[in-house]
Amino acid sequence: MSENIEEMMRDLGRRARAAAARLAQSPAAARNRALTEAAAAIRADAATLAEANRQDVAAATAKGLTPALIDRLTLTPARIEAMAAGLETIAALPDPLGRVLADWTRPNGLRISRVAVPLGVIGIIYESRPNVTADAAALCLKSGNACILRGGSEAYHSARAIMAALARGIAAAGLPADAVAMVPTADRAAVGAMLRLSEFIDVIVPRGGKSLVARVVEESRIPLFQHLEGICHTYVDGGADLAMARDIVLNAKMRRTGVCGATETLLVDRACAATHLAPLVTALLEAGCAVRGDAATQAVDPRVAPASEEDWRTEYLDAVIAVKLVDGVTAAVEHINRYGSHHTEAIITHDAAAAETFLAGCDSAIVLWNASTQFADGGEFGMGAEIGISTGKMHARGPVGVEQLCTFKYVVRGAGQTRPG
């Protein structure tokens, strides 16, 4: 069986590599048409998509998945429409290929250009969010990359219904059918085989929980865009307006608790604790969020449970938050850099100097001033969508959109020059 999976994955890789060569030379109009036709197919198939998703949600509920994970899995009519609109938004973006990133002429007359080109074949390994299937495929198509998708078993039916719509768009545009491929088995051995396909896959993007990402990091022979856990922080500075802080904190934690940009730890400046801590904790509790806090936070409400050292390192992905008092912005930055996952951090303050200290000091991919951490999203950044939030520092960092799925090559134009001995 393992030999069959290995050969199946190698066949997927070979076909994706051949499709990537054609996609790299395809006109932007064809790639855009594939996306708009796929969007139309998703809208036409909305009822089929919803039924497929109901099967996945029912199975996930029976398995006892948490409400936050079920929310990530669920496709509402609004989310199906957002998925279709997202494809159209990506289609409308400027063509990322062929961009001249730099251009100069040497004293010997050689003209050198650095030009954007596709990465090639991208492998995406993800878990329960079915919209990742559409977003990842669309970003890869737009940037001229072939992709191999390995989704989680929880979204099995939803992902395949989305793939059917994508296939119709690709066919209508005359692009190679193998431009977007999905691993046709839920067997975990397929992940291991995929991570060994360095001959065919140029980069792997893992999107999922800590155990999935840890496995990919440990086993992959292919470069990674690391999308690690989102241990995101909101820091309420002494110069914060209480009403603004309350609105942002509630949104950052409770808008959608299962997304990677949800705030997991709230830090409050001791300088404003007397006026801000109790109202913020009360607002969170009344919104249905469990609070785990240090001694000062426990003292403001008996419903606050004690926080352990592990709480500062936890991505809850649920209606749970850890709360701690800190001595000013420098202490907040130190806590974040020690316990965070380098994903997204926010400061709430009207003190510009404190804000700049925070923005410069946090070693994270995204930092915000007076805004919710839930803006950590490629769509909100105007990228149409994202393939993930890269928490690494090589090549791409933060939302990975179409431009980040390109590399470059140097194009040198001469007039007969030869290099002197």
N, C-alpha and C positions, 0 to 999 in steps of 0.2 A: 504493500500500500504506500509506504514512504517513497519507494522508487517511482511509483506512478505520480505522486504529488510533485516530486522533484522534476520529473520530465514535463508535467503539465505546466509548472511555473516557468521552466526554461522555454517552453513553446510560447507562453504569454509574453515573455521577455523578448524573444526573437521577433514576434509579430509587432510588438510595441516599438522596437528599435527601427523596423522598416517603416512603420507609420510615422515615426518622428522625423525621419529623413524627408518624407513628403510634406509633412506639416511645416517644417522649417522653410520650405520654398513656396508655401501656399499664399495666395493673395489675402490681404486683410479682409476683403469683402466676403470671401468664402468662409473664413473663420467667424466673422460677424453673423453671416446668414445662419450658420450652424447653431449659434446661440439663440437668435431670435426665433428660429423654427422650433428649437427645443422648448423655448418659453411658451410658444403657442401650443405645443404638444402637452406640456404640463397642465396648462389651463383646460385643454380639451379632455384630459384624463383625470381631472380633479376628483371625480367620484371614485374612479378606480384606485387612485392614490390613497384617498381617505379610507377605503375599505382595506387595502393592504396594510395601512398604518394601524387600523383597528385590530387586526390580527396580531401585530407586533406588540401593541399596548396591552392587549388582553394577556398575551403570554408573559410579558414583563410583570404585570400585576400579579399573575398566578405565581411567578417566581419570587415575589416579595421584594422587588426593587423599590427603592425609596421614592417618595413623591417627587423629589427634585430630579432624579434620573428619569422617571416616567415623563416629567414635564419636558426634559431635553429630547425625549423620544417622540413626543406627540406632535402630529401635524394637524393644526387647526386650519379651517379655510383661509384665515388671514395669513398663516405661515406658508401655505401652499402658494397663495398669490404673491407673497413676498419673495418666495423662491423663484417664481417665474419672472417677477420684476427685476430681481437681482441679475438674472441672466441677461436681460435687456440692458441693464445698467452697465454690465461688463462689456457687452457688445458695443456700447456707445463710447467707451473709453478710447483714447488715442492708441494707435497701433504701437506696442512697445518694441517691435522688431525694427531693425534698420536705423534706430536712433543713433546719431553721431554724438557720442558722449564727450569726445575731445578731438581736436583736429589741429595739427601743427606741421610746419615745414622745416626740415633740417637745412643747415648751410649747404649741404651737397645737393639740394633740390628734391630730396625724397619727401613726399607728402604722406604723413602718417595719420590715420584716423583710428579711434577706438569706437567700435560699432556694436550695438546690442544684438545678441543672438540668443536663441533658446538654449536652455540647459540640456534638453534632449528627452530623456524618459524619467518621469517622476513617479515614485511609489508612495502612495499615501495609505497609512495604516491607522484606522480610527475606530471609535467605539459607537455609541448609541445615537448620535445626532444624524438623522437621515438627510438633513439639508446639506451636510458636508459633501455628500455625493454630488449634488448639483454644483455647489460652490467650487469644489476642488476641480471637477471636470471642466467647468467653464473657465476658470483661471488658467488651467493648463492649455486648453484650446486657444484662448485668446493670445497667449504668449508663445504659441507654436510648439508646445510640448505635448508628447504623448504621455498618458498616465495609466498606471495600474492601481486600482482601488481595492483595498481589503477592508471592508466594513465589519462592524461587530455583528454577532449573530442576533442581538436584540432587535436590530433594524433590518433584518433579512428581507422581508417582503416589501417594506417601504423602499429600500435601496434599489431593488430590482424593478419596481414600478418606475422609479425615477430614471433608471438606466434605459428603460424602454423608450422614454420620451427623448432622452439625449441621443439615442441611436437614430431616431427618426430625424432629428435635426442634422446630425452628421451626414446621414444619407442624402437628405435634401440638398445639402451644400456640396455634395460630391467629394467629401473628404474621406480618407481611409477609415473603414469601419473599426480598425484596431487602434484608432487614436485614443479611445477611452475603453479600457477593459476592466472588468471586475473579476476578482478571484472567485471561481464558482464553487468553492467549498468553505464550510465553517471550520474545517479541521485546523487546529492550531499549528500543525506541522507546516501548513502553507506559509505561515508567517516566517518561520525559520528558513524555509526554502527561498522566500522572497528576499530575505536579508543577505542571502549569499549570491544574488544575481548581479554581482558587480560588473559582469561582462555586458549587461543590458540596461541596468538602471543606474542613472547618474546621481540621484539624490533621493533619500527617504525622508518623508515627513510623518512622524508619529503624532497622533492626536488622541489623547485619552488619559486614563488614570495613571497613577504613579507606577503601578506594576507593569503596565503595558510599556510605558516609556522606558522604564528601567531595563526591561527585557530587550527592547530595540537598541538602546545604548550599548548594552553588554554584547549583543550578538552580531550587530550589523557590520558588514565589511564594506559598506557604502556610506559616503558622507551623509550627515543628517542636518536638517533644520529642526533643532530641538524645541518642541513645544512642551515644556515641563509644566508642572502643576501651577495653578494660579493662587499662590498665597499672597493676596493683595491687601494693602493697608490703606486706611484713611486716617490722617492725622489732623486733629482739631487743635489748631494753634491758639495761643492766648489772644491773638488779634482776630479771632473768628467771630462773626455775627452768629448768634445762637439760632435764629430762624433759618438762615442759610445752612448752617451746619446740620440742623435737624433734617431738612429736606434732602440734602446730599447724602447723608449717612443712611437714611431710610431707603433711598433709591439705590445706593451703592450696594447695600446688603440684600434688600428685599424685592427689587424689581424682578429679577430672576435669580434665584439662589443657586441654580445648577450650572451657571455659565462661569467660564474661567476668569472673567473680569469682576466677579462679585467680591466685595470686600469681605475678608475673613477675620481681620483684626482691626479694631478701632483703638487708636492711641489718642489720649487727651492730655493736653498741656496742663501741668499742675497749676499753672498761673490762672487758668480759667475754670478749674475743677469745681469751685464753689458755686459757680453760676451755670456751668454747662453740663457737668457729668450726670447729675440726677435727671435732668430733662431728656438727655440723649438716651440714657439707659431705659427710662420709663417709656419713651417713644418706641424703642425697639421691642421691649416686652409687650407693649400693647398691640404692636403689629404682628405678634405671634412668633417673635424671634427669641430663642433661648440665649441667655447671656452667661458667659463664664468670665469671671473677672479676678483681678488681684484684690488684695485686702481692702483698698480704698473703694473699689467698685462694689464689692460685696456689701460694704457698709451703707450704701445708698438705697438698697432694696433687698429684702430677704429672699426674693426669687432668684437672685444672682447666685450661680453655683461657683465654687472655687475653680480657678484656672490652674492647670498644671503646666509644667515646662513644655510638655508635648503640645498643648493648645497653641502655643505661639508658632508651632511648626506645622499646623494642620490646615489642609484645604477641606473645609467641611462640605462644600457643595450642597448646603442645606440651610435651613433657617436656624443657624447657630452662629454666634460671633464671640470672639475673645476681646476683652476690653482691659486696657492698662493705662495707668497714669505714667507720664514721662516728664522729665525736667527740661522742657523746651525742645526747639527744633533739632539741635545737635543730637540730643538723646533719642529723639524719634528716628532720625536718620541711622544712628548706630543700631537701634533695634531692628529696623527694616533690613539693613544690609546683613545683619547677623541671622535673622530668622526667615527672611523672605525668599521667594523663588525667582527674583529678578524679572517679574512680570509687569505689574502695574501698581503705582502708588499715587495717592492724592493728598494734597495739603489744603486745608480750609483756613483762610486768613485774609485780613485786609492789610497785613504788614508785608510790604513788598520785599523788604530785606530778608525776612524769614522765609518767604516763598522762594526767593532766588537761592538761598542756602539749601533749601530742601530739594529744589529741582536739580541743582548742581551736584548735590551729595548723594542722592539715591542712585545706586548702581542697578537700575532697572530699565527695561526696554521702553516703558511708557511712564511718564510722570505728568501729573495734572495739577493745576492750581484752580481751586474753587470750581471743581467739576467732579461728577461721579466717575468712579472707576469703571462703571459699566459702559462707558464710551470706548473701552478697549476693544475695538472692533473695526475691521477693515472697511466695512460699509460706512460706518460713522466717520471714518477718515477720508471718505471720498474715493476709496479704491474699488468700489463696487461690491467687493467681498474680499475674503482672505482665505488662504489655505491653512492658516494657523497663526498664532502669535509666537514668534521665535524668541526664546529667552537666551539664546546663545549670542555670540558676538562676531562670528565669522560670516561674511557675505551679507546676510540678511538679519535684521533685528526688529522686533515689534511685528506689526501686521505684515504678513507675506502676501503681497498682491502680484499683479502681472509684472511690474517692473522688477520685483525681487525674484521672479522665476526666470529671469534672463541672466546670462553672463555676457561676456564680450569677447571680441577678437580684434586683433590689430590688422588693419588693411593698409598696406604700404604701396604707393604708386610711384613708379620711377620713370626715368627716360633714358635707360641704358647705363645707369650707375653701376660701377663695380667697386668693391671694397679694397682699398690700398693694402699692399702686403706690409 
